[in-house]
Amino acid sequence: RNFSFHKKIEFDLDLYEICKNNSEHSFLRNPTAQYTYQYLIDFVKSYSELYFNRKINSIKVLDWGTGKGHISYFLKNMNADFKSCDIDDNSDDSTFGQTTPIIKASNLEVIPLKHEYILPFEDASFDVVLSFGVLEHVPNEKESLKEINRILKKEGLFFCFFLPQKLSWTQKISHLRGNYYHDRLYNKKIIHNLCQSKFEILDSWSRALFPKNNFKYPAYRMFEKADQWLCKYTFFKNLATNIEFVSKKI
């Protein structure tokens, strides 16, 4: 993560232009928020290339729960060998229940999922599966993880980002306001119990002590660096918004 963070990643003006007339995608016009996604997808690339000892264009990746399409957009721009999929329903979180300027502009194909957890892919189809804010919303976490395990190749990687952390101050405030968008919260023990017998946790961490999507911070790269330092070296990591991990198939 430190390796990816110290790389200077430029603000994606093309993505800004694609999203400029869509209020639901406004967070991607915010450098603070967009940089978070760019940083994480670069971390996926760097980690995967080191782990498999080959380039991202020869690593088969699944963007599980494509949503607005920004993760697939970044994967396409880095020439990754990837597929995109999302549940086929009318919810605001699904690709198929919202406007999709990124997917249309990038000519992305999103595979519709007809079942709440069964995936239409053969066993051992992918090297990497990505969950960017998806696992915490599925109806059956254990069955979903079982399916992800099935479609991963031997010792394949599962990256899970944006899990809402149990002691997060931002989650607590949302709940006090009656907003239960995240009805399940997580900590390391819960994650290990969920992954037990399916995945080996290779690394886990807390992230985002301060909210990003709707807030613009000056010198956003330095701000992100300070945020990560607080989440790594201080007690405040327990109050951060997210807990995240990377794991390999057992």
N, C-alpha and C positions, 0 to 999 in steps of 0.2 A: 504494500500500500504506500509506503514512504517513497518507493521508486517512482510510482505513477504520479504521486502528488507533486514531486519536485520537477516534473516536466511542465513546461509552460504550454498550456492548451489555450488556443485562441477562441474567442467568442464566435459562435457559428452564425454569421450574418444571413446565410441562406435559410437556416432554420427560423431565424427571426422574421424574415420576409414571409415565409410560408405561414407562420402563426399570427401575423400582425393584425389580421381582421377577425380573429376568433378568440372570444373572451375566455373560453374553457382552456385554451392553451397559453394563457398570458404568462404563466410561470416560466415558460420556455423563452420568453422575451426578457426575462430577468437574469442578468449575468450571474448573480449569486446562485440561483436555482439551476440554470443551465449548466454551469460549471460543475455542480455536484454530479449530474448525470454523465457529463463528459469524463470527469475524473474516474467515476466508477466503471464505466465501460472500458476506459483505458487500462484500469486495474485488471479487469477480466481478460483483456487481450494479453497484457504483459505476463500475468500469472499463468494463463493457459499455455502460452508459447514456451515459457520456462518449464512448466510441468510436463508437457507432451514433447518438448524439444522439436517443435516444428511451427511453421507460420500459421497465422489465424486463418488463412485461406484454405488450409488443409485440415482444419479442425471443425467438425460438424457441431453446430450450435443450434439450440432451440430457444427462441424467445417465447417463453410460456406465459400467456396472458399479455398479449401485445398492447392492448388498450389504445392509447393515442398514437402509438407507432414510433415514438421518438427513439426507443432503444433499437428497434429494427433499422431505423434511419441511420443511427451511428454505426451499427454493424455493417450495413451496406456500404457506407462511406469508407470503412476500413477493409473492404473486400473480403469479409468473413463468409464462410460457407454456412449459411443459416436458413432456418425456416421460422415462420411466425405463426402463432395460433392463438385463438381466444374463444371463449364460450359463446355460442350462438344464441344470444338473447338480446332483449331490448334495454338492459340496465345501462346506466350512465357510465359504468366502468368498462363495459365491453366495447371492443372495436365496432361491433355491429349495432350498438345502441346509441352512437354519438356521431357527430360530424368528424370526418377524418381527413383534414387537409394534408397532413404529413404523409399518410399512406397513399393518397391520390397523387400528390406531387412527386413522390418517390417511386410510384408504380409498384408498390409492395403488394404481394399476395398474402393474405391472412387466411389460414386454414380454419374453418368453423368447427368448433367442438360440439358434438351433439349430446354428450354425456357430461355430467358434473365433475367426473374425475377420470373416466376411462379415456385414454389417448389413442388416436388412430395411427399409431406408429408401431413398427415391428420391434421386437426385442433387440436391445443393443444397437440402436439406430444412431445415437448421438454421443459425442465426446463430452459436451457441456450442455447443461440446462440452466437457464437464468430465470430467477423470480425477482422482478422489480416491483415490490408492493403487491404481490399476488397471493402468497401462501396464507396470509392472515385473513383473506376474504373467501377462501374456498369452503364449501359446506362440510367436507370431510378431509381434514389434514392428513390423517394416517393413510387413507386410501390414495390420496393424491401423491403423497411421498412414495408409496408403494409403486405407483405407476411411473413416476419419475425414475425410480430405481430400476424398473424393468426396461425402460427405453434407453438407459445409459449403458455405454460399453463398460467392460471391466475396468474398474478404478476410474471411471468417468467422474467429472466434477459437477457439483451442484452449488451454484452461487445464490445466496438468498439475502436480498437487500430490503431495507425499509420495514422490517418487522417492528411494530410498535412496542417499546420497552415498558415493562411492568411499572417501574417507579418514575416514568417520564413525567416531568412537570407539565409539558404541553398536553399530554394525554389526559392528565388529571383535570386540567382547566376545561378541556373539551367536554369531558364527562360531567363536570359541574354545571356546564352550560346546557346539558341535555343533548349533546352531540355524541352519539355512540357509533360514529362511522367505523371506528375500530372497537368491536365488541370483545375482542380477545387481545390480551397483552402477554408479553413474553419475557423470560429471563433465560440465563444459561442453562439452568436445570430443566426448564420446560423444553428447550431446544434439544438438549441431549436425550430427554425421554422420548421425544418425537422421532429423533433420528436413530434411536437404538435399534440395532440389528440390521439397519438399512444403509446407514452412512457413518463414516468416521469424520468427526469434526477436525479439520486441519487448522482452522483459525477462526476466532470469533472476536467481536469488538463492539463497543458502543460508539454511536456517532450522532452528530447534529444536536448539540446542546441547545443551540439557538435555532429558531424556525428559519427556513430558507425560501420556500416557494413564494410567499407573499411579502417578503421583506427584501429591500435592496440595501446592501451594505457597501460603504466606500472601500476601495482596495479589497475586492471580494476574495482574491486569491490569498492574501495575507489573513483575511478574516477566517477563511476556511482552515488555514494552517493553525491559527490560534485555537479554533474550535476543536480541531483534532488533538492538539496538545492537551487541552483541558480534559478531553474524553479518554486520553491515554494515561495521563499521569496524575490526575486528581480525583477526589471523591465525586466530583460533579458528573463523572461518567455514568454514575448510577441514575442520574436524573435526565440523561440525554433522551432525545425523541426515539431513536432507533437502536436496535441490537441486530447485528448482521453476522453472517458466517459464510465460510466456504468449506465444503466437505467433499469426500470422495465416496464412491459406491463401494460397499463392502462385498 
